[in-house]
């Protein structure tokens, strides 16, 4: 009896796999476009992932919305602009360079330059101090 149940379970699993239709060429092209849009949008829950990589429910909902809009004939750019209008620039995985986001783009380089200047200043000060000590020893 347990063998019959196991056989029926395997048969049901096989039938469910067969029942799923293979995606058509149009669906494959649509999924490729959805993937391209999803790679441009940030998951608002995870924040460090695109909605293409995230498994959060909101990311799945955003992908579903993108798929629906693309299926209705909207362009990829239209879908991205719709998401930006709805959620702001933060939804973009690569935010645009604007007056309000310049610090995001320039800040890391400015901090690196300031750190290097501070390091050079400290090294120069140590070098001068060691040079003064060396001249005192010779006198």
Backbone as CSV, one residue per row, in Angstrom:
resi,resn,N_x,N_y,N_z,CA_x,CA_y,CA_z,C_x,C_y,C_z
1,UNK,0.807,-1.198,0.000,0.000,0.000,0.000,0.855,1.270,0.000
2,UNK,1.926,1.361,0.845,2.763,2.563,0.797,3.434,2.732,-0.563
3,UNK,3.738,1.608,-1.225,4.366,1.695,-2.548,3.401,2.289,-3.565
4,UNK,2.119,1.943,-3.433,1.114,2.479,-4.339,0.975,3.996,-4.139
5,UNK,1.006,4.431,-2.876,0.930,5.866,-2.599,2.137,6.594,-3.182
6,UNK,3.297,5.990,-3.011,4.515,6.600,-3.541,4.441,6.691,-5.060
7,UNK,3.951,5.640,-5.702,3.815,5.621,-7.156,2.822,6.688,-7.617
8,UNK,1.693,6.809,-6.898,0.698,7.819,-7.258,1.245,9.239,-7.057
9,UNK,2.024,9.427,-6.006,2.624,10.742,-5.764,3.597,11.099,-6.879
10,UNK,4.411,10.138,-7.297,5.349,10.382,-8.400,4.604,10.665,-9.695
11,UNK,3.530,9.926,-9.934,2.732,10.124,-11.139,2.087,11.517,-11.128
12,UNK,1.570,11.927,-9.984,0.957,13.253,-9.875,1.999,14.349,-10.099
13,UNK,3.192,14.154,-9.562,4.255,15.147,-9.762,4.646,15.232,-11.230
14,UNK,4.755,14.089,-11.889,5.115,14.071,-13.306,4.036,14.746,-14.149
15,UNK,2.779,14.486,-13.833,1.689,15.105,-14.585,1.653,16.621,-14.377
16,UNK,1.953,17.061,-13.160,1.942,18.507,-12.923,3.063,19.196,-13.695
17,UNK,4.200,18.512,-13.843,5.289,19.077,-14.640,4.916,19.136,-16.111
18,UNK,4.237,18.116,-16.590,3.823,18.097,-17.990,2.726,19.123,-18.263
19,UNK,1.921,19.421,-17.253,0.811,20.351,-17.444,1.300,21.778,-17.657
20,UNK,2.486,22.077,-17.175,3.022,23.419,-17.373,3.470,23.556,-18.822
21,UNK,2.903,24.525,-19.488,3.227,24.723,-20.898,4.596,25.372,-21.025
22,UNK,5.311,24.959,-22.045,6.606,25.576,-22.327,6.355,26.995,-22.821
23,UNK,7.162,27.947,-22.379,6.936,29.327,-22.811,7.150,29.477,-24.311
24,UNK,6.294,30.279,-24.921,6.434,30.516,-26.348,7.560,31.514,-26.582
25,UNK,7.889,31.719,-27.838,8.950,32.655,-28.178,8.589,34.069,-27.732
26,UNK,7.324,34.440,-27.868,6.882,35.770,-27.439,7.043,35.924,-25.931
27,UNK,6.707,34.859,-25.178,6.869,34.911,-23.723,8.339,35.012,-23.349
28,UNK,9.193,34.322,-24.075,10.629,34.377,-23.784,11.165,35.787,-24.037
29,UNK,10.704,36.416,-25.110,11.134,37.789,-25.399,10.616,38.746,-24.330
30,UNK,9.380,38.531,-23.889,8.810,39.366,-22.832,9.592,39.184,-21.536
31,UNK,9.918,37.949,-21.193,10.674,37.687,-19.965,12.063,38.311,-20.023
32,UNK,12.656,38.330,-21.199,13.963,38.974,-21.362,13.847,40.481,-21.113
33,UNK,12.789,41.083,-21.619,12.557,42.514,-21.384,12.262,42.790,-19.911
34,UNK,11.482,41.913,-19.282,11.188,42.065,-17.851,12.482,41.979,-17.051
35,UNK,13.338,41.030,-17.408,14.620,40.870,-16.718,15.478,42.128,-16.878
36,UNK,15.485,42.696,-18.071,16.277,43.909,-18.321,15.772,45.073,-17.469
37,UNK,14.465,45.230,-17.368,13.893,46.290,-16.529,14.185,46.000,-15.059
38,UNK,14.034,44.741,-14.655,14.232,44.363,-13.249,15.669,44.603,-12.798
39,UNK,16.620,44.516,-13.707,18.021,44.760,-13.357,18.312,46.249,-13.154
40,UNK,17.409,47.107,-13.582,17.601,48.550,-13.424,16.948,49.098,-12.160
41,UNK,16.092,48.286,-11.525,15.319,48.772,-10.389,15.794,48.151,-9.083
42,UNK,15.859,48.969,-8.044,16.301,48.538,-6.712,15.120,47.937,-5.955
43,UNK,15.404,46.883,-5.208,14.406,46.338,-4.294,14.296,47.312,-3.127
44,UNK,13.112,47.812,-2.873,12.917,48.800,-1.820,12.972,48.175,-0.435
45,UNK,12.897,46.858,-0.362,13.000,46.157,0.921,14.459,45.832,1.209
46,UNK,15.138,45.219,0.242,16.533,44.785,0.434,17.511,45.949,0.293
47,UNK,17.265,46.839,-0.614,18.024,48.051,-0.903,19.404,47.814,-1.501
48,UNK,19.986,46.660,-1.341,21.293,46.422,-1.953,21.185,45.394,-3.073
49,UNK,19.977,45.128,-3.522,19.742,44.179,-4.606,18.779,44.789,-5.615
50,UNK,18.893,44.293,-6.835,17.895,44.671,-7.829,16.660,43.814,-7.600
51,UNK,15.552,44.198,-8.208,14.359,43.365,-8.058,14.514,42.064,-8.835
52,UNK,15.478,42.011,-9.748,15.756,40.760,-10.457,16.388,39.740,-9.515
53,UNK,17.182,40.209,-8.544,17.889,39.315,-7.627,17.134,39.055,-6.336
54,UNK,16.189,39.909,-5.991,15.518,39.832,-4.698,14.364,38.831,-4.724
55,UNK,14.139,38.225,-3.556,13.009,37.306,-3.398,11.936,37.903,-2.492
56,UNK,12.061,39.187,-2.183,11.069,39.863,-1.343,9.751,39.982,-2.108
57,UNK,8.659,39.978,-1.369,7.341,40.044,-1.993,7.167,41.327,-2.804
58,UNK,7.663,42.445,-2.289,7.548,43.709,-3.021,8.298,43.645,-4.348
59,UNK,9.465,43.020,-4.354,10.230,42.884,-5.601,9.457,42.043,-6.609
60,UNK,8.828,40.990,-6.133,8.022,40.154,-7.038,6.836,40.939,-7.582
61,UNK,6.230,41.775,-6.724,5.109,42.604,-7.177,5.561,43.627,-8.218
62,UNK,6.735,44.221,-8.008,7.251,45.192,-8.978,7.563,44.514,-10.311
63,UNK,8.119,43.301,-10.252,8.375,42.566,-11.504,7.067,42.237,-12.206
64,UNK,6.067,41.865,-11.434,4.758,41.546,-12.015,4.165,42.780,-12.689
65,UNK,4.284,43.931,-12.024,3.789,45.184,-12.611,4.547,45.512,-13.898
66,UNK,5.861,45.332,-13.876,6.665,45.583,-15.080,6.238,44.642,-16.201
67,UNK,6.024,43.378,-15.868,5.594,42.390,-16.874,4.251,42.794,-17.473
68,UNK,3.309,43.208,-16.629,1.985,43.613,-17.119,2.085,44.818,-18.053
69,UNK,2.874,45.804,-17.665,3.002,46.995,-18.505,3.701,46.684,-19.824
70,UNK,4.726,45.845,-19.775,5.411,45.474,-21.020,4.486,44.661,-21.921
71,UNK,3.663,43.808,-21.326,2.715,43.016,-22.112,1.659,43.907,-22.757
72,UNK,1.375,45.052,-22.134,0.407,45.999,-22.696,1.013,46.866,-23.792
73,UNK,2.305,46.691,-24.054,2.933,47.406,-25.154,3.774,48.605,-24.753
74,UNK,3.905,48.859,-23.472,4.748,49.985,-23.050,6.213,49.614,-23.232
75,UNK,7.037,50.620,-23.448,8.469,50.373,-23.634,9.136,50.178,-22.275
76,UNK,10.365,49.656,-22.298,11.115,49.456,-21.061,11.341,50.790,-20.362
77,UNK,11.665,51.818,-21.132,11.895,53.148,-20.560,10.622,53.687,-19.916
78,UNK,9.473,53.431,-20.540,8.197,53.871,-19.959,7.958,53.209,-18.608
79,UNK,8.275,51.929,-18.512,8.074,51.193,-17.259,8.994,51.745,-16.176
80,UNK,10.252,51.995,-16.529,11.201,52.545,-15.554,10.732,53.927,-15.102
81,UNK,10.284,54.756,-16.034,9.791,56.091,-15.677,8.554,56.008,-14.789
82,UNK,7.681,55.035,-15.049,6.507,54.829,-14.195,6.933,54.510,-12.766
83,UNK,7.910,53.630,-12.625,8.389,53.254,-11.290,9.038,54.451,-10.586
84,UNK,9.772,55.270,-11.333,10.407,56.454,-10.737,9.335,57.451,-10.296
85,UNK,8.290,57.630,-11.100,7.207,58.534,-10.709,6.516,58.036,-9.446
86,UNK,6.407,56.746,-9.334,5.697,56.157,-8.195,6.545,56.109,-6.930
87,UNK,7.847,55.764,-7.062,8.704,55.534,-5.898,9.866,56.517,-5.775
88,UNK,10.075,57.369,-6.753,11.184,58.319,-6.708,12.461,57.730,-7.284
89,UNK,13.513,58.549,-7.323,14.794,58.115,-7.894,15.423,56.973,-7.111
90,UNK,15.017,56.803,-5.849,15.603,55.757,-5.016,15.361,54.367,-5.600
91,UNK,14.303,54.204,-6.392,13.999,52.895,-6.960,15.002,52.509,-8.050
92,UNK,15.723,53.490,-8.577,16.731,53.196,-9.597,17.961,52.599,-8.935
93,UNK,18.449,51.486,-9.465,19.625,50.846,-8.876,20.865,51.707,-9.072
94,UNK,20.919,52.438,-10.174,22.006,53.389,-10.425,21.370,54.776,-10.492
95,UNK,21.374,55.501,-9.365,20.693,56.800,-9.363,21.347,57.777,-10.334
96,UNK,20.565,58.679,-10.911,21.123,59.641,-11.868,21.959,60.695,-11.156
97,UNK,22.859,61.304,-11.890,23.681,62.386,-11.348,22.876,63.672,-11.437
98,UNK,22.380,64.121,-10.293,21.591,65.348,-10.203,22.152,66.190,-9.074
99,UNK,21.615,67.391,-8.932,22.068,68.278,-7.858,21.832,67.654,-6.486
100,UNK,20.738,66.913,-6.336,20.438,66.321,-5.029,21.208,65.031,-4.771
101,UNK,21.788,64.435,-5.811,22.523,63.179,-5.619,24.020,63.325,-5.855
102,UNK,24.500,64.547,-6.039,25.921,64.721,-6.342,26.792,64.210,-5.213
103,UNK,26.333,64.339,-3.972,27.132,63.877,-2.840,27.300,62.356,-2.867
104,UNK,26.280,61.646,-3.337,26.396,60.190,-3.465,27.509,59.802,-4.430
105,UNK,27.654,60.575,-5.484,28.639,60.253,-6.509,30.025,60.796,-6.175
106,UNK,30.093,62.011,-5.631,31.370,62.673,-5.394,31.910,62.379,-3.998
107,UNK,31.025,62.149,-3.041,31.408,61.960,-1.648,32.502,60.935,-1.406
108,UNK,32.394,59.720,-1.922,33.452,58.730,-1.671,34.819,59.167,-2.191
109,UNK,34.853,59.804,-3.347,36.131,60.261,-3.899,36.698,61.423,-3.077
110,UNK,35.813,62.303,-2.606,36.259,63.419,-1.772,36.823,62.908,-0.448
111,UNK,36.174,61.918,0.150,36.688,61.339,1.400,38.030,60.655,1.181
112,UNK,38.170,59.958,0.069,39.440,59.299,-0.245,40.548,60.339,-0.425
113,UNK,40.264,61.398,-1.153,41.265,62.453,-1.358,41.629,63.122,-0.034
114,UNK,40.639,63.388,0.817,40.913,64.004,2.120,41.771,63.078,2.982
115,UNK,41.486,61.788,2.938,42.286,60.827,3.700,43.721,60.770,3.215
116,UNK,43.913,60.786,1.906,45.272,60.773,1.351,46.030,62.050,1.708
117,UNK,45.360,63.187,1.648,46.004,64.448,2.030,46.390,64.440,3.510
118,UNK,45.520,63.918,4.360,45.832,63.837,5.793,47.012,62.904,6.031
119,UNK,47.057,61.799,5.305,48.174,60.857,5.432,49.481,61.510,4.985
120,UNK,49.463,62.189,3.853,50.662,62.879,3.378,51.116,63.957,4.361
121,UNK,50.175,64.681,4.923,50.506,65.710,5.907,51.181,65.086,7.130
122,UNK,50.617,63.985,7.623,51.196,63.313,8.791,52.588,62.776,8.483
123,UNK,52.754,62.173,7.321,54.069,61.643,6.947,55.087,62.772,6.810
124,UNK,54.671,63.875,6.246,55.576,65.019,6.087,55.965,65.592,7.455
125,UNK,54.993,65.682,8.365,55.283,66.192,9.709,56.255,65.272,10.445
126,UNK,56.064,63.970,10.312,56.977,63.015,10.947,58.369,63.116,10.338
127,UNK,58.413,63.284,9.033,59.703,63.407,8.353,60.451,64.648,8.800
128,UNK,59.752,65.753,8.950,60.383,66.985,9.421,60.867,66.830,10.858
129,UNK,60.045,66.189,11.680,60.429,65.999,13.081,61.643,65.083,13.183
130,UNK,61.683,64.033,12.398,62.830,63.117,12.415,64.075,63.808,11.868
131,UNK,63.895,64.682,10.888,65.022,65.434,10.332,65.619,66.377,11.360
132,UNK,64.788,67.008,12.171,65.280,67.896,13.224,66.053,67.114,14.275
133,UNK,65.551,65.916,14.613,66.252,65.075,15.586,67.604,64.634,15.044
134,UNK,67.646,64.311,13.769,68.900,63.845,13.172,69.936,64.962,13.160
135,UNK,69.544,66.190,12.881,70.514,67.296,12.875,70.983,67.622,14.284
136,UNK,70.123,67.447,15.281,70.540,67.683,16.664,71.565,66.653,17.115
137,UNK,71.448,65.412,16.645,72.381,64.353,17.029,73.767,64.613,16.455
138,UNK,73.845,65.201,15.283,75.145,65.462,14.659,75.838,66.666,15.282
139,UNK,75.140,67.537,15.936,75.745,68.739,16.511,76.375,68.488,17.821
